[in-house]
Amino acid sequence: MFQRQTRDTFSSATSILELIYHNTVRSIRKTHSNALMSILMNILQTVIFVAAFFLLFTVLGMRGSAIRGDFMVYIMSGIFLYMVHTRTVTAVLGSEGPASAMMKHAPMTTAIAIASAALGSLYIQVLSMGIVLYFYHVIWGPIHIADPTGAFAMVLLSWFSGFAVGMIFLALKPWAPSIVNILAMVYTRANMIASGKMFVANKLPATMLPFFDWNPLFHTIDQARGFAFINYSPHNSSTDYPLYVALALLMVGLMGEFYTRNHASMSWGARR
């Protein structure tokens, strides 16, 4: 009896993981019929972001305000984490809800759709980061990151906090889809500045710090730079704050999604 129960549990877990895998592939192919082109488009967008900020810092003479070390690593540490966070928010927000046609298939659930959207976004962003860093290392010059493990942990923390924020928007979306879409757009645009990727957090005056330290992404970017540069020690950020905020938002988002799912209506599909 015990062995059969263990085998059934394992089979169920395997089935769920298989569903998540196939739906993750489907979520990656959403933007383009060819999965490779979808990834290449994201890489191109990442390169354009990095190049634009490099020109911006150069033209405005802001390179002196950066951390002493590889200037491109300073730029990419902000761009990469910003894109991981915001793309995850939009991916989770755009996942299938309880009124979606996909939910008519018995094995499919909203949890699988949400997990697939989040994992698909993480996969594309991490792959794009790896390719951009590889070509930068080969073409531009050797790249050095003081603590790669810690820096990548901040990437994952940025993804997790984006996942939690996306859950809040997803739970609210069926009730006010237009307003939530506007709020999500405002949030992602505001993070262009509020994330702190354009400046060093240690150089912020005390009067300006409250405008930024509420943002989990501000903390992860600053901490990532602390791991990337051996001569930078973050003083105005922490790794605990974004983790605790993300956990709190995730719990609220899960409860909201559960309540929304139980009150789902097929007419919501026409309102999205």
Helices and strands as residue ranges (DSSP letters): H 2-28, H 35-59, G 63-65, H 71-93, G 101-104, H 110-135, I 136-140, H 148-172, H 177-194, G 201-203, G 209-211, H 216-228, H 240-262, H 268-271
